[in-house]
Amino acid sequence: MKKPIKIKKKIKNFLVKLFFSKSFYSFYLFLDPIINFKKKTRKGKQTKLFSNALDQINTSEFKITSQNNEDGIIEKIFKSVPNKKYFIEIGFSYYECNSLNLIKNGWSGRMIDINKNESSALKKILMYYYPSSNVDVVNAKVKKSNINQLILVEKNKNIDFLSIDIDSNDFWILKEIDLSNVSVVCCEYNHWLGRDKKITIPYNEDFISLDDGIWGASLLLLTELLNSKGFSLIAVESSGTNAFFVKTKYTSAFKILSPYTSFKSIGRFFNEDKKKEIFANIKKNSNLLTYF
């Protein structure tokens, strides 16, 4: 789930627009994401793990430009999965996402997000920091009716890595996608929904995600769906955010995991009072969820 834009940031943007000329404000809008990206990524490789309930693959975790430790898991996976360095990522933050480190290492691909500002900022980042990259940035709302067109690639081209994090209809979009030419899938799961239930929000194209636990789908349901499409669960990142699935023909290089025993729920951006509030809200509003 994307971290919300801080109020401080919104106030700064408002004040610059209010007190400076239009040309200066335009220059500021161009420069701000470039400076922010540099600030956010200057720490280099980080290796802190967020859970004690770890699988062997979690020892490979690290963060460079992913939100959590996805960068390390992705690197580990593609040491064993043959690829031609092509990705598609659906849902991103311009300074934290699963494909930025791939781009840095010569991958090409497509980034898709509904947020116009995130898309614009990413284009600036790519132009400034990775000018030789071959990446399409698409600003679009992802729906069941358009998803396969949005990720369409030329005939016989493989999508080595598909990442999806849209904080809403993730299950329904994944269900709709033709994964026949995909090797690895990374999908955010909603850890607030627990380890032992198959739950998702009902399909709703106008859904807006709030920090209330009502969004996305449970790990168990996503695993069942991807199993039916020929993929196996091989990693659950230690912060309890993203799960990784590889096509069955590549599983010999990995230990296949159980969504029950490898489930993780950390909620590291929330204090204990907020966590209790979220769990209480899910229980109170269970009628807003679909159970399988």
N, C-alpha and C positions, 0 to 999 in steps of 0.2 A: 504494500500500500504506500502511495506517495505521502511524504510528510507534508503537512499543510504549510502554505506560505505564511511566514510570520507577519504579525501586525506591524512590527517595526519596519519591515521591508515595504509594506504597503504605504506606510506614512512617508517614508523616504521618497518613494516614487511620486507621491502626491505633491510633496513640497518642492521637489525639483521641477515638476511640471508647472507649479503655481508661480514660482519666483524666477524662473529662467526663460530665455527665449525659446521659441519653437525649434530653431536649428540646434541649440545646445541640448534641448531635451531629446531630440532625435539622436544626437551623437551619444548622449548618456545611455539611451536605450540600446544602442549598438554595443557600447563598451561594457556596460554593467554585467551581462552574462559572461563575457570573456574574463573579466576580473574575478567574478564570483567563482567561475569554474577553476581558475588557478588557485584561489584560496581554499576551495573545498578539496582539491586533489593534491595539495603540496605535501601532505603527510607521508606520501609514498605507501608502500605495502604495509597493511595492518593485519595482524594474525590473531587477534583476540577472539576466542570462542565464547558463545553465549549460553551454552547448555552443558550439563554434565552427562546427559543421556546421549552419548555419541556413538556413531557407527564408524567403522574404519575409514570410510571415505571422508569423514569430517576432519580428519587430520590433515587433509590437503587444502583446507579452507584458507583463503585470504581475501582481503579487500584492497582494490586499487581505485576503481571507479564504480563498482557495484554498490548497491545500498547497504548490503550486509557483507557476507563472505562468499558470494556467488562466483566471483572471479576465479578463486582457487579451484572450486568444483568444476567449473567449465574447462579450465586448463587441464585438469586431471582427466576428464571425460574424453577430450579430443586428443589425448595422447594415445587412446585406444580405438577411437571411432574414426575411420577414414573419412576425409572431408576435402572439399575444394574451397573452403573458407567463405561460405555464403550463409547469411543469417537473415531472419526477419524478427523484429521485436515489436510487439503490440502493447503500447502503454509504457511511457518512460518519463523520467525527469532528465533534463538536459545535462546535469552534472553527475547523476547517479543512475545507472542502468546496466543491464547485463551485457550489452554489446559494445560499450565504449572501449573496453580493454581489447576486445577482438578487433575493432577498427584500428586501434593503435598498433596491432600486430598484423595488419595487412588484410583483414577480412573486408569483404564488400557486403552490401545488403540493403535492407529497407527498414525504416523506422516509422511507425504509425502511431499517431496520438490524436485525441479529440481536442486537446488544448492548443489553441493558436499560439499563445505566448511561448509555451514549451517548444513547440515545433520551430518557431522563429529563432529562439535562442539556440537550439541545437544546430540549425543551419549556420549560425554565426560561429559557433564553437568548431564545427567541422571545417569551415572556411579558414579560420584563423590558426587552429592547432593541427589540423589534419588535412591540408590543402590537396594532397594527392589521393585522398580517400574516394571511393566510389560507392556512395551511400545516398539512396533516395529518402527524403524526409517527407512523409505524407500526413497532412493535417485532415483527419476525417473521423467521423463517428463510426465505430465498428458495429455492424448489425448482422443478424443471421442472413439477411438478404444480400449483403455486399461483401462478406468476409472472404469468400473464395476468389472473388474478383480482385480484392485489395492485395491478396498475397499471391496472385497469379504470376508464375514465372514461365519462361519459354519452355517448350516441350523438351523433356528428358533432362531438365535442370533439377538438381537436388537442393532442398533446403536443409542444410546441415544442422542448423540450430534455430528452433522456433521458441520464442519467449512471449508469454502472455501475462499481463498484469493490468487489468482494467478496472479492478475494484467493484465489479458489478456482475455482468453476465458471463463471466469467465467459463463456467460450465457449459452454457448453451452455445457459446461461440466455438469452444473446442469440439463440442458434439457435432457442430455443423461443418467443421473444417475437414477437407480431404487430406489426410495425413500420409497418403501413400508414398509421397516423395520427401518425407521428413525423417531425419535420423534421430534427433534428440529434441525433446520438449521440456521446457521449463515453465512451470505454472505456479503462480501464487495461490496458496490455499488459505482459507479463513480458519486460523487456529482457535478462535473463540468458539467455534461450533463443536469442538471436541473430537476425540479420536474414534468413537465407536458408532457414529451416526452418519447416514448418507443424506446430506442437507445442501440445499442451494436456495438462493432467492428465486422467485418466479421470474421468467423472462420479461424484461421491461426496458425498452429502448430509451426511456426517459429517466431511468433510475439515477439518483444522485447519492453517492456514498458519503456517509457520515461516520464519525468515530463512535458508532454505537453497537458494533458487532453484527449488524444486519447488512451483509454484503457477501458477494462471492459464493464459494462452495467449500464443503469440508474435504479434507484430504482423502478420506475413505471413498467418497463419491467420485472424486477426480481420478483416483487410482482405478476404480472399477471401470470407469469410462475409457481410460487409456489402455487398460488391459484388453478391453473389447476391440480396440483399434490396433493391437499388436505391439504394445509398449509395456515395459516393466519398470517399476520404481527402483531406482538405484541410489538416490541421495535425497535427504531432507536437510536443508541448510540449518545450522545450529541455532539461528535466531527464531526458527519456527515460522519462516516466511515463504520460502520457495521450495518446491519439490521438483526433482529431475527424473525424467523417464527416457529410456533408450529403446530403440526398436529391437524386437526380440532377437534378431540375427546378430546383434552386437553384445548380448548380455553375458556371453562367456567370459568377458574381461572384467565383469563386475559381480558383486554379491547382490542378489535380488532381495529387496527389503520388504518388510511387512508394514503397511500403513498404521497398524496398531502399535507395534513395538518401536518403530522409528519415528513416531509422531512426536512433535515438539511444540510447546506452547509457552512462549516467553513474554511477549508483549513488552519489549524492552523500552519502548517510548512512553510507557504509562506507569504511573505510581499505583500503589496497591488500592487506594480508594477508587481510582478510575477503573481499574480492572474489575472490582466488585460491581461497580455501576454498570459496566458493559455486560457482564454475565447476568445481572438482574434484568437488564433491558431485553436480552435475548429470551429469557424465560417468560417475561411479561408479554413480549410481542412474537411469540412462536408462531402465531397465525400468519405472520408475514413471510414465513419460510415454507419451502416445499420439501417434504420428507419422502424419501424413496424406501 
